[in-house]
Amino acid sequence: MARTDDDSWGITEGVGQTALGVAWSRSQEATSDYPLFTDPYAQLFIDAAIDRGWQQPPKYMLERIRAISAYAASRTKWYDEFFIAAGAGGITQAVILAAGLDARAWRLPWVDGSVVYEIDQPKVLEFKTQTLAEHDVRPAVSRYVAIPADLRHDWPRAYAQRPHYALHRA
């Protein structure tokens, strides 16, 4: 699909494909000899996308994704540790831009009372929350706030106005 200034993406196109590629990479990390982290939800996203007609990229693209997997794994590990340390230091709010399909609000040990704001494409956030809800997965954070916004536009305004929906830990 050709890019335009105001194009929008479903989960199986554009930025959605990128989110799925990174989720696939995270799912592969779990099967490595010495995984840097565990993301039990990455495979759920892949399976849900396949159920919606997504096909994994061709072999040559999977090889490209594998080539950056070590980077993606180390980046995930670094951010996970950053958020855990921030919580231990008393920080109870996190804003994650371009959150994609990483499920940090569901899988990290958040400090009680914490809130996570995720800003990303509306269809990516919708796919993530629907997929997790279909598997009865609740956020680990006290409050999760999805803020659907295109980061190419005025996302700070979207954040300030908070046109969002919130999930609370059960």
Solvent accessible surface area in square Angstrom, and as a share of the most:
residue,aa,sasa,rsa
1,M,158,0.70
2,A,86,0.67
3,R,136,0.50
4,T,82,0.48
5,D,125,0.65
6,D,109,0.56
7,D,20,0.10
8,S,67,0.43
9,W,18,0.06
10,G,16,0.16
11,I,14,0.07
12,T,47,0.27
13,E,56,0.25
14,G,28,0.27
15,V,46,0.27
16,G,0,0.00
17,Q,95,0.42
18,T,85,0.49
19,A,9,0.07
20,L,0,0.00
21,G,10,0.10
22,V,32,0.18
23,A,0,0.00
24,W,13,0.05
25,S,6,0.04
26,R,7,0.03
27,S,10,0.07
28,Q,66,0.29
29,E,24,0.11
30,A,48,0.38
31,T,108,0.63
32,S,46,0.30
33,D,127,0.66
34,Y,191,0.72
35,P,61,0.38
36,L,80,0.40
37,F,18,0.07
38,T,90,0.52
39,D,5,0.02
40,P,78,0.49
41,Y,36,0.14
42,A,0,0.00
43,Q,84,0.37
44,L,39,0.19
45,F,0,0.00
46,I,1,0.00
47,D,65,0.34
48,A,14,0.11
49,A,0,0.00
50,I,80,0.41
51,D,123,0.63
52,R,122,0.45
53,G,58,0.56
54,W,17,0.06
55,Q,151,0.67
56,Q,74,0.33
57,P,31,0.19
58,P,75,0.47
59,K,155,0.66
60,Y,136,0.52
61,M,60,0.27
62,L,25,0.12
63,E,84,0.38
64,R,150,0.55
65,I,22,0.11
66,R,114,0.42
67,A,82,0.64
68,I,91,0.46
69,S,23,0.15
70,A,78,0.61
71,Y,134,0.51
72,A,3,0.03
73,A,5,0.04
74,S,55,0.36
75,R,90,0.33
76,T,3,0.02
77,K,68,0.29
78,W,148,0.52
79,Y,92,0.35
80,D,7,0.04
81,E,89,0.40
82,F,104,0.43
83,F,23,0.10
84,I,73,0.37
85,A,64,0.50
86,A,23,0.18
87,G,8,0.08
88,A,90,0.70
89,G,64,0.62
90,G,55,0.53
91,I,102,0.52
92,T,58,0.34
93,Q,104,0.46
94,A,10,0.08
95,V,64,0.37
96,I,18,0.09
97,L,77,0.38
98,A,63,0.49
99,A,10,0.08
100,G,13,0.13
101,L,3,0.01
102,D,10,0.05
103,A,0,0.00
104,R,21,0.08
105,A,0,0.00
106,W,9,0.03
107,R,39,0.14
108,L,12,0.06
109,P,97,0.61
110,W,34,0.12
111,V,59,0.34
112,D,111,0.58
113,G,53,0.51
114,S,2,0.01
115,V,15,0.08
116,V,0,0.00
117,Y,13,0.05
118,E,1,0.01
119,I,0,0.00
120,D,7,0.04
121,Q,11,0.05
122,P,62,0.39
123,K,101,0.43
124,V,1,0.01
125,L,1,0.00
126,E,84,0.38
127,F,2,0.01
128,K,0,0.00
129,T,13,0.08
130,Q,75,0.33
131,T,0,0.00
132,L,1,0.00
133,A,51,0.40
134,E,120,0.54
135,H,90,0.40
136,D,113,0.58
137,V,25,0.14
138,R,126,0.46
139,P,4,0.02
140,A,31,0.24
141,V,0,0.00
142,S,25,0.16
143,R,80,0.29
144,Y,0,0.00
145,V,0,0.00
146,A,0,0.00
147,I,0,0.00
148,P,41,0.26
149,A,11,0.09
150,D,25,0.13
151,L,56,0.28
152,R,93,0.34
153,H,97,0.43
154,D,77,0.40
155,W,73,0.26
156,P,69,0.44
157,R,144,0.53
158,A,17,0.13
159,Y,51,0.19
160,A,72,0.55
161,Q,125,0.55
162,R,85,0.31
163,P,73,0.46
164,H,57,0.25
165,Y,89,0.34
166,A,36,0.28
167,L,60,0.30
168,H,110,0.49
169,R,96,0.35
170,A,112,0.87
